[in-house]
Amino acid sequence: MQTLMPNRRSRAMACVNPLSKLLLMAVVSLGMVTSTEVIQAEVPDDTPKPAVQGLSDPKFKDPYVDVDEWRDKPVRHRYVHGGFKGTTALFAFYYPPKEQYQGHFFQYVTPTPASENIDAQGVGSFGAEEHMRFSLASGAYFVETNEGGPTAVAGDQTIVGYRINAAAAEYSRVVAIQMYGAGRPYG
């Protein structure tokens, strides 16, 4: 019996989920990219890991929580509020009870920096807590940020544009896994 040593391609494909593998194979077969480009993009590098496992942005690697409590209004949920050390970035997470959770989350992103509690304030065309109530009723948790606040607009536009929202989503998954157990939350 011959023992086959895994090659670079099989090691790279081993770290990709099945749906991504199928998509990658389709993209390669259509000639949109070469298999070499896919392999190079997928081989994990040896960069240092962030302070909290799962957080990839070095600017937002140190989250803190200043409020973590269960609330009963408008419906029962766990409210987690905090931010990222050394920044003005703030977030608010709203988690349903474990028995209601179905493995996903919704994230409300405002067109300009606003409060991380804007949904609770009922600003815009929706009523107070409308997004949060919809999320919880759907078996999901809800994420929102202040996108760095109004002063962030004058700085690095990637922070306001997506980095704070991405970092908050990543950290919300860490909290969700601690609360609900294994399994990646999808949002």
C-alpha positions as CSV (number, residue, x, y, z in Angstrom):
1,M,0.0,0.0,0.0
2,Q,1.4,3.4,-1.0
3,T,1.3,6.3,1.4
4,L,0.6,9.6,-0.3
5,M,2.1,12.7,1.3
6,P,-0.2,15.7,1.1
7,N,1.0,18.2,-1.4
8,R,0.7,22.0,-1.1
9,R,-2.6,22.1,-2.9
10,S,-4.3,19.4,-0.7
11,R,-3.0,21.2,2.5
12,A,-4.4,24.5,1.2
13,M,-7.8,23.0,0.2
14,A,-8.0,21.3,3.6
15,C,-8.5,24.6,5.4
16,V,-11.4,25.8,3.1
17,N,-15.0,24.9,3.9
18,P,-16.9,22.7,1.4
19,L,-18.9,25.5,-0.2
20,S,-15.8,27.6,-0.8
21,K,-14.1,24.6,-2.3
22,L,-16.9,24.2,-4.8
23,L,-16.8,27.9,-5.7
24,L,-13.0,27.9,-6.0
25,M,-13.1,24.8,-8.3
26,A,-15.8,26.5,-10.5
27,V,-13.7,29.7,-10.7
28,V,-10.6,27.8,-11.7
29,S,-12.5,25.6,-14.2
30,L,-13.9,28.8,-15.9
31,G,-10.3,30.1,-16.2
32,M,-11.0,33.2,-14.1
33,V,-7.9,32.4,-12.0
34,T,-5.3,29.7,-12.1
35,S,-5.0,27.0,-9.5
36,T,-1.6,28.4,-8.5
37,E,-3.3,31.8,-7.6
38,V,-5.9,29.9,-5.5
39,I,-3.2,27.9,-3.7
40,Q,-1.1,31.0,-3.0
41,A,-4.1,32.9,-1.6
42,E,-5.2,30.0,0.6
43,V,-1.9,28.9,2.3
44,P,-2.0,30.3,5.8
45,D,0.8,32.6,6.7
46,D,2.7,32.8,10.0
47,T,1.8,36.3,11.0
48,P,1.4,37.0,14.7
49,K,-2.1,36.3,16.2
50,P,-4.2,39.1,17.6
51,A,-4.8,39.5,21.4
52,V,-8.2,38.0,21.0
53,Q,-8.3,34.9,18.8
54,G,-10.4,35.6,15.7
55,L,-9.7,39.4,15.5
56,S,-7.7,40.2,12.4
57,D,-7.4,44.0,12.3
58,P,-4.4,45.1,14.3
59,K,-6.0,48.5,15.1
60,F,-9.0,46.8,16.7
61,K,-7.4,43.8,18.4
62,D,-8.1,44.8,22.0
63,P,-11.8,44.9,22.7
64,Y,-13.2,45.8,26.1
65,V,-16.7,45.4,27.5
66,D,-18.1,48.0,29.9
67,V,-21.7,46.7,30.1
68,D,-22.8,43.1,30.0
69,E,-26.3,42.5,31.3
70,W,-29.6,40.7,30.7
71,R,-32.5,43.0,29.8
72,D,-36.2,42.2,29.6
73,K,-37.4,45.1,27.5
74,P,-38.6,45.2,24.8
75,V,-37.9,41.4,24.8
76,R,-35.5,39.3,26.9
77,H,-31.9,39.7,25.6
78,R,-28.3,40.0,26.7
79,Y,-26.9,43.5,26.1
80,V,-23.1,43.8,25.6
81,H,-21.6,47.2,25.1
82,G,-17.9,48.1,24.7
83,G,-15.3,49.3,22.3
84,F,-11.7,48.9,21.2
85,K,-8.9,50.2,23.4
86,G,-7.0,53.2,22.0
87,T,-9.8,54.1,19.6
88,T,-13.2,55.9,19.7
89,A,-14.9,52.8,18.2
90,L,-17.8,51.5,20.2
91,F,-20.2,48.6,19.7
92,A,-23.4,47.2,21.0
93,F,-24.5,43.5,20.8
94,Y,-27.9,42.2,21.5
95,Y,-28.1,38.4,22.1
96,P,-31.2,36.2,22.3
97,P,-31.5,33.5,25.0
98,K,-29.7,30.3,24.1
99,E,-32.9,28.4,23.3
100,Q,-33.9,31.0,20.7
101,Y,-30.5,31.3,19.0
102,Q,-30.2,29.9,15.4
103,G,-26.6,30.5,14.6
104,H,-26.6,33.9,12.8
105,F,-26.5,37.6,13.3
106,F,-27.7,40.8,11.6
107,Q,-25.6,44.0,11.6
108,Y,-27.0,47.4,11.0
109,V,-24.5,49.7,9.2
110,T,-25.3,53.4,9.0
111,P,-24.3,55.6,6.0
112,T,-22.4,57.9,8.2
113,P,-20.9,57.5,11.7
114,A,-23.6,57.6,14.3
115,S,-24.3,56.2,17.8
116,E,-23.8,52.5,18.5
117,N,-27.2,52.6,20.1
118,I,-29.0,54.3,17.2
119,D,-31.5,51.5,16.8
120,A,-32.6,51.9,20.5
121,Q,-33.1,55.6,19.8
122,G,-35.5,54.9,16.9
123,V,-33.7,57.3,14.5
124,G,-34.7,57.2,10.9
125,S,-37.8,55.6,9.3
126,F,-37.9,52.6,11.7
127,G,-39.3,52.6,15.2
128,A,-37.2,52.3,18.3
129,E,-35.4,48.9,18.6
130,E,-37.0,47.7,15.3
131,H,-33.8,46.1,13.9
132,M,-32.9,44.5,17.3
133,R,-36.4,43.1,17.8
134,F,-36.5,41.7,14.2
135,S,-33.0,40.1,14.8
136,L,-34.0,38.5,18.1
137,A,-37.4,37.3,16.7
138,S,-35.4,35.7,13.8
139,G,-33.2,33.7,16.2
140,A,-30.2,36.0,15.5
141,Y,-28.2,38.4,17.5
142,F,-27.9,42.1,16.5
143,V,-24.7,44.1,16.0
144,E,-24.2,47.9,15.6
145,T,-21.3,50.3,16.0
146,N,-20.6,54.0,16.1
147,E,-18.2,53.6,13.1
148,G,-15.7,55.5,15.1
149,G,-18.0,58.4,15.8
150,P,-18.3,61.8,14.0
151,T,-14.6,62.6,14.5
152,A,-13.5,59.5,12.6
153,V,-14.8,61.0,9.3
154,A,-11.7,63.3,9.1
155,G,-9.3,60.4,9.4
156,D,-8.7,57.1,7.7
157,Q,-11.7,56.4,5.6
158,T,-11.2,52.6,5.7
159,I,-12.0,52.8,9.5
160,V,-15.3,54.5,8.9
161,G,-16.0,52.6,5.7
162,Y,-15.7,49.1,7.0
163,R,-12.9,48.3,9.5
164,I,-14.8,49.0,12.7
165,N,-17.9,47.2,11.5
166,A,-15.8,44.2,10.5
167,A,-13.9,44.1,13.8
168,A,-17.1,44.4,15.8
169,A,-18.6,41.5,13.8
170,E,-15.5,39.4,14.5
171,Y,-15.6,40.1,18.2
172,S,-19.4,39.5,18.4
173,R,-18.6,36.0,17.1
174,V,-16.1,35.5,20.0
175,V,-18.8,36.5,22.5
176,A,-21.5,34.4,20.8
177,I,-19.3,31.3,20.9
178,Q,-18.6,31.9,24.6
179,M,-22.3,32.2,25.2
180,Y,-23.8,29.6,22.8
181,G,-20.9,27.1,22.4
182,A,-19.1,25.9,19.3
183,G,-20.1,26.8,15.8
184,R,-19.3,29.9,13.8
185,P,-22.1,32.5,13.8
186,Y,-23.0,33.6,10.2
187,G,-24.0,37.2,9.5
